[in-house]
Amino acid sequence: MSVRVRLLGQILNRVTQPIEEVTDHAANRAKRLAVQRSAVGQRVFGRPDRRVTVEELDVTLPGRTLPALVYRPPAVGDGPRPLVVNYHGGGWVQGNTEQSGWLASRVAARTGAVVVSPSYRFAPEHPFPAAVDDAWETLRWLVGHATALGIDPERVAVMGDSAGGNLAAVTALTSRDEGDPRLRAQVLIYPAVEMYEKYASELRMPNAPVLTSANMRTFVQLYLQDAYGTDDWRASPLRATKHEDLPAAFILTAEFDPLLDNGSRYRDALQRAGVPVRYRMYPDAIHGFVSLPGLVGTPARQALDDITDFLAERLAP
C-alpha cells in the first residue's frame, strides 16, 4: 500500500464514525449528507457533470414512496434513451442518492443513457429483504413508466457499488427469473455478494481504509437481523443455485479492499456459468474509490472510462 493510500485512509477514518459506534442512525445519515454537501465534501465526492440535467422523481410503490434522482444526458437526436439504474452503497444502513452523482451524471453524459439513482429503505429500521424488494420494484416501476420517462425498455442496465452492487446483482438474478424486464448489462462495483464468509482479502486486510472487517460484520448484522444465517441468495447472490443466463457483467474491485475476493469470486461464478464478464482490479485503490474522485483521482477516472465504455457497448441499439 502506497504512502498516499495510507494517509488517505487515516484521514477518512478520522472524519467518519465507525458504524459499530453509531447509536442514532437517522442522525448519522443526516450528518453524512451535510458533510457531503459542504464545500469540502463536494470537492471530495465530486460534482455532477454540468452537461447533465438533474431531476427529482418520486417512485410510488405499494405502501411507500421512494425519492430518486434522474440524470438526463444532453439532447442528441430523437427517440427514447437507454436506462441505467444505479443503486448507491452504504452497507444497507446509510448513504444517499446524491453520493454517486459524480459517476451517475458522467455515465449519462458519455453514454446518452438516462441514469436513475433511487433510494431504498434502510436497516436497521427496515431489515432484509426491504432493500432488495425496493430495488426490484423500483426497476419494474421505471420500466413500466418508460414512455413518460423517455427511456427504451429494451435497453436497460443496473449498476451499484458495495451494498448497491449487492442490490444490482440480486436485481439481475431476479430479472432473469421473472423474465421481465430483461437487462442488457450489470455493473458491479466492489460488490458485497457473500454475507458470512471471510475470504482471504478480508482476513488479510481487517483494518483497511474506509471499510474494516468489523464495519462489514456490523453492516451485515444490522441488515439481516433475525434473518442472520439465511442462505437466501437475495442476501448473498454468490449463493444462488445457478448463475446462467445473466446479463453481461463488468465487475470492478480495489486492491486494498476487504471485499476484493467477493468480486473475484463472483466473476468466477459468472464465468463458470458462461456469462460474459469483464473484470478489472484497480491497483492501489481502496473501497469506495469510485465515489471519492477528489481524493483518489486517477483510479476513479479510470473506472469511469471503463464503465462508460462497457455500458456504451452493451446498451447500443
C-alpha positions in Angstrom: 0.0 0.0 0.0 1.5 3.3 -1.0 2.1 6.1 1.4 -0.6 8.2 -0.3 -3.2 5.5 0.3 -2.2 5.0 3.9 -2.5 8.8 4.6 -5.8 8.9 2.7 -7.1 6.0 4.9 -6.0 7.8 8.1 -7.8 10.9 7.1 -11.0 9.1 6.2 -11.0 7.1 9.4 -10.6 10.2 11.5 -13.6 12.1 9.9 -16.1 9.2 9.9 -17.7 7.4 12.8 -17.4 3.6 12.7 -20.8 2.0 12.1 -20.3 -0.1 15.2 -20.3 3.0 17.3 -23.4 4.6 15.8 -26.5 4.6 18.0 -28.7 7.1 16.2 -28.7 6.0 12.5 -31.1 8.7 11.3 -28.9 11.4 12.8 -25.8 9.8 11.4 -27.3 9.7 7.9 -28.2 13.4 8.2 -24.7 14.3 9.3 -23.0 12.4 6.5 -25.3 14.1 4.0 -24.4 17.6 5.4 -20.7 16.8 5.1 -21.2 15.6 1.6 -23.0 18.8 0.6 -20.4 21.0 2.2 -17.8 22.8 0.0 -15.1 20.3 1.1 -17.4 17.4 0.7 -18.2 18.4 -2.9 -14.5 18.5 -3.7 -14.1 15.0 -2.2 -17.2 13.3 -3.7 -17.1 15.4 -6.9 -19.9 17.4 -8.5 -22.4 16.3 -11.2 -21.4 16.8 -14.8 -22.7 20.3 -15.9 -23.9 19.0 -19.2 -26.5 16.8 -17.5 -29.9 17.8 -16.2 -30.7 16.5 -12.7 -34.3 16.0 -11.8 -36.1 14.7 -8.7 -38.5 11.8 -9.1 -40.9 10.0 -6.7 -41.1 6.3 -7.3 -44.6 5.3 -6.0 -44.7 1.7 -4.7 -47.3 -0.1 -2.6 -47.3 1.5 0.8 -44.3 3.7 0.2 -42.9 6.4 -2.0 -39.1 6.4 -2.6 -37.3 9.5 -3.9 -34.9 9.2 -6.8 -32.6 11.4 -8.8 -32.7 11.3 -12.6 -29.6 12.3 -14.6 -30.6 13.2 -18.2 -27.9 13.5 -20.8 -27.6 16.4 -23.3 -30.2 16.3 -26.0 -28.7 14.5 -29.0 -31.2 13.1 -31.6 -34.7 11.9 -31.0 -36.1 8.7 -29.5 -36.0 7.0 -26.2 -32.8 6.6 -24.3 -31.3 3.6 -22.6 -31.8 3.3 -18.8 -29.2 2.7 -16.1 -30.5 2.2 -12.6 -27.7 3.0 -10.1 -28.0 1.7 -6.5 -25.9 3.6 -4.0 -23.7 1.9 -1.4 -23.7 2.4 2.4 -23.9 -1.1 3.9 -27.7 -1.2 3.5 -27.7 1.2 6.5 -26.6 4.6 5.2 -25.7 6.5 2.0 -28.0 8.6 -0.3 -28.9 9.2 -3.9 -26.5 12.1 -4.2 -23.3 10.4 -3.2 -22.7 8.8 -6.6 -23.7 11.9 -8.6 -20.2 12.3 -10.0 -20.3 8.9 -11.5 -24.0 8.7 -12.5 -24.0 12.1 -14.2 -20.9 11.3 -16.3 -22.3 7.9 -17.3 -25.4 9.8 -18.5 -23.3 12.4 -20.4 -21.0 9.9 -22.0 -23.4 7.1 -22.9 -26.5 9.0 -23.7 -28.4 6.9 -21.1 -30.9 8.2 -18.6 -29.4 7.3 -15.2 -31.7 6.9 -12.2 -30.3 6.8 -8.7 -33.1 5.5 -6.4 -33.3 5.4 -2.7 -34.3 2.3 -0.8 -35.3 1.6 2.8 -32.5 1.3 5.3 -31.7 -1.1 8.0 -31.9 -1.4 11.0 -35.4 0.3 10.7 -36.2 -1.9 7.7 -34.1 -5.1 7.7 -33.7 -7.6 4.8 -35.4 -8.0 2.4 -36.8 -4.5 2.4 -33.9 -3.1 0.3 -34.0 -6.0 -2.1 -37.7 -5.5 -2.6 -37.3 -1.8 -3.2 -34.5 -2.3 -5.7 -36.5 -4.8 -7.8 -39.8 -3.0 -7.6 -38.2 0.3 -8.5 -36.7 -1.2 -11.6 -40.1 -2.5 -12.6 -41.7 0.8 -11.9 -39.2 2.7 -14.0 -39.6 0.3 -16.9 -43.4 0.5 -16.5 -43.2 4.3 -16.9 -40.8 4.1 -19.8 -42.8 6.3 -22.2 -43.2 9.1 -19.6 -39.6 8.9 -18.7 -38.3 8.8 -22.3 -36.5 5.5 -21.9 -36.2 2.4 -24.0 -37.4 -0.6 -22.0 -35.3 -2.9 -24.2 -32.0 -1.2 -23.3 -31.7 -1.4 -19.5 -28.8 -2.0 -17.2 -28.2 -2.0 -13.4 -25.2 -0.6 -11.6 -24.2 -0.4 -8.0 -21.3 0.0 -5.6 -20.7 -2.1 -2.4 -24.2 -2.7 -0.9 -25.6 -1.2 -4.0 -23.5 -3.8 -6.0 -25.2 -6.4 -4.0 -28.7 -5.0 -4.9 -27.7 -4.7 -8.5 -26.6 -8.4 -8.6 -29.7 -9.6 -6.9 -31.9 -7.5 -9.2 -30.1 -9.1 -12.2 -30.8 -12.5 -10.8 -34.5 -11.6 -10.2 -34.9 -10.2 -13.6 -33.6 -13.4 -15.2 -36.0 -15.5 -13.1 -39.0 -13.2 -13.6 -38.3 -12.6 -17.3 -39.4 -9.0 -17.4 -37.8 -6.5 -17.6 -34.8 -8.1 -19.3 -31.5 -6.5 -18.6 -28.7 -5.8 -21.1 -25.9 -5.4 -18.5 -24.9 -5.2 -14.9 -22.0 -3.1 -13.4 -20.9 -4.3 -10.0 -18.5 -2.0 -8.2 -16.7 -3.8 -5.3 -19.9 -5.7 -4.7 -20.8 -7.4 -1.4 -22.1 -10.8 -2.7 -21.4 -13.0 0.4 -22.7 -12.2 3.8 -20.8 -14.5 6.1 -17.6 -16.0 4.7 -14.4 -14.0 5.4 -12.4 -14.6 2.3 -8.6 -14.1 2.2 -8.8 -10.5 1.3 -10.8 -9.6 4.4 -8.5 -11.7 6.6 -5.5 -10.1 5.1 -6.9 -6.5 5.4 -9.0 -6.4 8.6 -8.3 -2.7 9.2 -8.3 -1.5 5.6 -9.2 2.2 4.9 -12.9 3.1 4.6 -14.2 -0.4 5.2 -12.8 -2.6 8.0 -13.8 -6.2 8.7 -15.5 -5.0 11.9 -17.5 -2.5 9.8 -18.6 -5.2 7.4 -19.7 -7.6 10.1 -21.7 -4.8 11.8 -23.4 -3.9 8.5 -24.4 -7.5 7.9 -25.8 -7.9 11.4 -27.8 -4.6 11.1 -29.1 -5.6 7.6 -30.1 -9.2 8.2 -31.1 -9.1 11.9 -33.5 -12.0 12.5 -32.6 -13.4 9.1 -28.9 -13.7 10.0 -27.7 -17.1 8.9 -30.0 -17.4 5.9 -28.8 -18.9 2.7 -31.2 -16.9 0.7 -29.4 -15.8 -2.4 -31.2 -12.4 -2.2 -28.8 -11.7 0.7 -25.8 -13.5 -0.8 -26.1 -13.6 -4.6 -23.0 -15.7 -4.7 -25.1 -18.5 -3.2 -27.6 -18.5 -6.0 -28.2 -22.1 -7.2 -27.4 -21.0 -10.8 -25.8 -18.0 -12.4 -26.6 -19.0 -16.0 -28.4 -16.7 -18.4 -27.5 -13.5 -16.6 -26.7 -10.2 -18.4 -23.2 -9.4 -19.3 -21.3 -8.1 -16.3 -18.5 -5.7 -15.5 -17.1 -6.3 -12.1 -14.7 -3.7 -10.5 -12.6 -4.4 -7.4 -9.9 -2.4 -5.5 -6.5 -3.8 -4.4 -6.8 -2.7 -0.8 -10.4 -3.6 -0.1 -11.6 -6.4 2.2 -14.3 -7.1 -0.5 -11.8 -7.8 -3.2 -12.4 -11.5 -3.1 -16.2 -11.0 -3.1 -15.8 -9.5 -6.5 -13.3 -12.0 -7.9 -15.4 -15.0 -6.7 -18.5 -13.6 -8.3 -16.5 -13.2 -11.5 -15.5 -16.8 -11.3 -19.1 -17.9 -10.7 -20.4 -16.0 -13.6 -17.7 -17.2 -15.9 -18.3 -20.8 -15.0 -22.0 -20.2 -15.9 -21.0 -18.9 -19.3 -21.9 -15.3 -18.6 -19.8 -12.7 -20.5 -17.7 -11.0 -17.8 -15.3 -8.1 -17.9 -13.2 -7.8 -14.7 -10.7 -5.2 -13.5 -8.9 -4.8 -10.2 -7.6 -1.3 -9.7 -4.1 -1.2 -8.2 -3.5 1.0 -5.1 -7.3 1.7 -4.8 -9.4 1.4 -1.7 -13.1 0.5 -1.0 -15.3 3.4 -2.2 -12.7 4.9 -4.5 -15.2 5.5 -7.3 -17.2 7.8 -5.0 -14.1 9.7 -4.0 -12.8 11.2 -7.2 -11.5 14.4 -5.4 -9.2 12.3 -3.2 -8.1 9.3 -5.3 -8.0 10.9 -8.7 -6.7 8.6 -11.3 -8.3 5.3 -10.3 -11.8 6.9 -10.2 -11.3 8.4 -13.6 -10.0 5.1 -15.0 -13.0 3.3 -13.6 -15.4 5.9 -15.1 -13.8 5.4 -18.5 -14.1 1.6 -18.2 -17.7 1.7 -17.0 -18.8 4.1 -19.8 -17.1 2.1 -22.4 -18.8 -1.1 -21.2 -22.2 0.4 -21.0 -22.0 2.2 -24.3 -21.2 -1.1 -25.9 -23.9 -3.1 -24.2 -26.7 -0.5 -24.5 -26.1 0.2 -28.2 -29.2 0.0 -30.3 
